[in-house]
Amino acid sequence: MKLPRNHSIFTTLFAAHTNLSRQNQRPHFHTTQAQSIHQQLEPTKHFIPIHSSHCTLLKSGAIHNTFVTNRFINGYVRAGEIESAHKLLDEMLEPNVVSWTAVLSGYTHAGNPGMGLRMYREMMEEMVVPNEFTFSAMVNACSVLADLKSGRLVHGHVEAYGYRTNLVVCCSLIDMYGKCNGLEDARQVFDLLEERNIVAWTSIITGYAQNGQGYDALELFKEFNKTLSNRPNQHLLASVVNACSSLGRLAYGKATHAVVVKQEHERNDVISCALVDMYAKCGCIAYSDKIFRRIQHPSVIPYTSMIIGAAKDLIKSHCTLLTIIQKVTVFL
């Protein structure tokens, strides 16, 4: 009999008892009960119902059903009980790619991407073939860690397993390379895409904008505008505004602002914050202030942009320090 990866005496005794009890039960018993428990698990994100259903399934003897156990792993991950999910994975007789992906992505979402990467390496050692969701989760982990070396290693696996044109995986790779300052790699992945959606365009433009290459970001935005299949969303437009901000070119900023108005995104808080910062950095405090006052619940970011912009403007006017303090406190 094949033993679980993390075997215990309790598991052995329970498995033996289960094998004996199964002989005296109807063939459909476990399937019916498992379906009932699955229906209970699907909507919940709380630990107690999952734990209660887990106990019920243990008693039924269906816990070694891979499909059912995967549901419990996902339930524990949704409830934030990643350690319980990991323990359940270790006790499985035949964990599949769904089992592994749920746990390793769970670690990343729980703020422990390093553990997710360690589990990915362990999964590969177990000869479990990854899928697109596995790769997306691991690329995201590398992105959070800003780990370019591991990101390139995972990218190599993406190529080896035939996912080089998968849109979901490639969008994750573009985003990861952008955050790791690997823009050449990001552009290579982007250029090889046969189909480009709004996520791919946003990822590559954001990468250039965040790495101080505003002109390249704007050139890509011009190319994007030539496509008829996509409309810019708030995230893409915010990145373009940020590119204008890094360049300090007011003309580009106003042209982008016109696109924002045309696409009816002017009231979006994310774009409004970017516009406040852009106009402030370009020295147009009046424009910046006008947009700032439209934001219903401004965060610290637009406040900071306004204060710094106003201070710089006053310094150019050779105002005294006292005057500067009196003026910027208007925004506090």
N, C-alpha and C positions, 0 to 999 in steps of 0.2 A: 504493500500500500504506500502510495506517495505521501510524504509528510509535508505539512506547510513549511514555508520558508523560515518562520519564527515559531518553532514547535514548542508546545508546553505539555506537561502531564495532563492538565485539565482537558486540553484539546484532544489528546489521544483517547482518554476515557470517554469523553463525550462522543467522539467519532465512532468508537466501538459500540456504544449504546445506541447511537443513531442507526448504524447499519443493521442492528438486530431489530429495532423497532420498525424500521421501514418494511420489513418482510410481512408484518401483520397489518399494514395500512393500505388503503386504496391507492392505486397508482396516481390518481388525479389530486390527492389530498394536498400535497405540497404546492402544486401549481396553483390551485384555487386559493389557498391561504396566502401564498406569496403575492398573487395579484391583488388580494384585498389589502395587504400591508403596503404594497406599492402605491395603491390609491391613497392611502393615508399619508404616506411619506411625501408625495409629489408637491403639495402646496406648503408644507411646513418648513420653517427656518429655525425652529426652536429645538433645543437639545433634548428636553424631557420626552416629547412624543417619539423622537427618533430612538432614544434609548429604550423606551417601552416596547416599541415595535421590534427592536433588535432582540430583546429578551424573548419575545413571542416567537420570533423566527428561530432562535436557538433551540427552543423547546420543540419546534416542529421538525427540526433536522434539515431544513432547506438552506442553511447558512452557506453551504459550499456550492450553491448554485451561483455561478459567476455573474449572471445577469442581475440577480436579486442583490447580491453583495455589492455590486457596483452602485446600485441605487442607494444603499446605505452609506457607502463612501461619499457619494455626492451629497447626501443628506447631512452627514457630519460636516462636510466642507462648507455647505451653505450656512450651517449653524455656527460656524467659526470654531468647531472642535476638530482642528486639523490633526492633533495628536491621536485622537480616537480613529480618525480616518486612516492614518498611517499604520496604526496597530492592526486594524482590520485588514489592510492590504498585506501586511506581513503574515497574517494567519491564513491567507487564501491559498488554496491548493494550486490553482492555475490563474493567476492574475493576468489580465490581458492589457492591451494598450489603453483601453478606457479606464481601467483601474489605476494604472500608473499616471496617466495624464491628469485625472481628477485630483490626485494627491499632490503631484509636483506643481500643478498650477495653483492649487490651494495654498501652498506655502508662499508662492509669490504674492498672491492677493492678501495673504495674512502678514505681509511685510518681511518675509524671510526668503528672498529670492536665491540666496546662497544655498540654502537647503534644497530648494527646487532644482538647482543645477546639479547638486550632489546626487539627488535621486534620479535625475536624467542619465547621469553617467552609470549609475547602478542598473537602470533599466536597459541601457545598451549592452552592459555586460551580461544581462540575463537573456540577451538575444530577442528582446521584444521589439517588433518593428514599429517605429513611431509613425504617427499620421500628421495631418496638417494642423490639428489642434495642439498636438504635442510640440511641434516646431514653433507655432505662434506663441505658446506659453513660455517656451525656453528663450526665444528671442526677446520677449518682453522682460524676462528675468535679467538677461544681459543688459537690456536697456536701462532698467532700474539701477543696476550696479555700475553702469557706464563701463562695462567690461568688454572692451573691443576684442581682446584675444579670444575669449570664450564665444563671443558673438560670431567671429569668423569661423570658429570650429563648428558651431551649430550650422552656419551657412554651408559649410562643406558637406555636412550630413544632408542638408536640404537638396543640394545638387546631386549627391550620391543616390538618394532615394527617389529622385525624379519629380521634385516639387519646385523646380526652378521657375516655372511659369504659373504656379499657384498664386492667385491674386491675394488671398488672405495672408499667406506666409510672406510674400514679397512686400506687402504693405508694412508688415511688422519689421522686416529687415530694413526697409528704407527709413522707418522711424528710429530704429535702433542705431543705425549708422549715423543718422543726423545728430542724435543725442551724444554719440561717442566721437564726434568730430571726424567721422570717416566719410566725408562727402563724395569722394571719388567712388567709393564702393556703393554708396547710396545711389549715385547717378547711374552707375553701371547696372544695378538691379532695375532701376526705373526704366532705362532705355531698352532693356530686354523684354519688358512687359508687352505682350501682344494686345492686352486690353487694359485700359487705365480708368479706374473709377475716381470719384471725388476724394476718397481716402488716400489713394496713391498720390494724386496731385497735391493734396494738403500736406502730406508727409514730406515730400521732397521740397516744396516751397518753404515750409516751416523750418526744415533742416538748414537751408541756405540762409534764411532770415536770422535764425538763432546763432549762426556761426559768423555773423558779420559780413556775409556776402550778399548784400542787398540788391546789387545790380543783377546778379544771377537769378535771384528770387523774382525780380520784376520781369526779367526776360521770360522766365518760365510761366509767369502769370499771363503775359501777352500770348504765349503759345497756347495756354489753357483756354483763353478767350476765343481762340479760333476754332475750338471744338464745339460742336453743337449738341453734344450728348450730355454735357454736364453744366449745372448752374453752380456758382460759388456759394458755399455755405458760410456761416459766421466764423468758423475756425479758419478757413482758408483766407477770408477777407481780413481777419485780425492779423494773420501772419504777414500778409502783403502790407498792411498799415505799419507793422513793426519793421518791415524791410525799409520802408520810406523813412521811418523814424531813425533807423541806424545810419541812413545816408544823409539825413538832415536836409533833404531836398523837398522844399515846400510844394513845388509844382507837381511832383509825383504824388505827394500826399493828398493834395486837393483833387487830383484826378481819381485817385483811389476812393476818396470820400464820395465823389460823384457816383462811382459804381456802387458803393454801400447804400446810398440813398435810392438809386435806381432799383436795387435788389430788395429794398424795403427792410434793411437790417439796421437802420440808424438807431433804433431804440434798444438794440441788443446791448446788454451791459458789457460783455466781453469786448465787442467792437468799440463801444463808447470809451472804455478804459484805454484801448490802444490809440484811439483818436486823440484823447486828452494828452497822452504822452507824446504823440507825434507832433501835435501843434505846439506843445510846450517846448519840445526840443528844437523846433524850427523857429522859436521866438514869437509865435503868434498867441500871446497869452489871452487876448480877447476871444479868439476862436475856442481856445482850450477851455476857458471859463464858461463859455456858453454851453458847450457839450457837457462839461462837468456838472452843471446845475440841472441837467436833464436826468442824471442818474439818480434814481429814487433812493437806493441804499449803497452809496459809494463805499468801497473797501479802502484799505490803507494804500493800495496801489495808485488809484487816481489822486488821492490826497497828496501822496509823495510827489507825483509828477507835477501837480499844480504848485506845490511849495517850492520845489527845486526850480521849476520854470520861472516862477515869479521872482525868486531870489536872483537868478541869473539876469533877468531883465532889469531888475533894479540896480544890480552891480554895474551893468553896462551904462546905466544912467548916472553913475557915480553918486548913488545915494549913500547916506551914512548907515552904519550897522543898525542904529536904533530905528531908522525909517524902514529898513528891510524887515526887521522883526515885527514892527507894527503892521506892515502890509501883509506879510505871509500869514499872520495869525487870523486873518479874515477867513481862511480856509479850514481852520481848526474848530 
